[in-house]
């Protein structure tokens, strides 16, 4: 069980992964009032596997971007018909 940051909602999860959300109200059915406003955090929480995947993808993109000119020149020399659609020989 967890309350939302502003104490407006109660979140519960059952063993079968059902999420229940309850609105917190007082005896008269009015929403709870907060004394002060809570600001947003600057941090973003992600899993370690997501971070590792992002790092791998970034390395791959950087490697491809650095080598793209060499790859294109090699492809043009090796397969001129495949890239242009026209064979000149």
Secondary structure as GFF3:
##gff-version 3
##sequence-region A 1 89
A	DSSP	beta_strand	2	3	.	.	.	ID=ss1
A	DSSP	beta_strand	9	13	.	.	.	ID=ss2
A	DSSP	beta_strand	19	23	.	.	.	ID=ss3
A	DSSP	alpha_helix	48	78	.	.	.	ID=ss4
A	DSSP	alpha_helix	80	84	.	.	.	ID=ss5
###
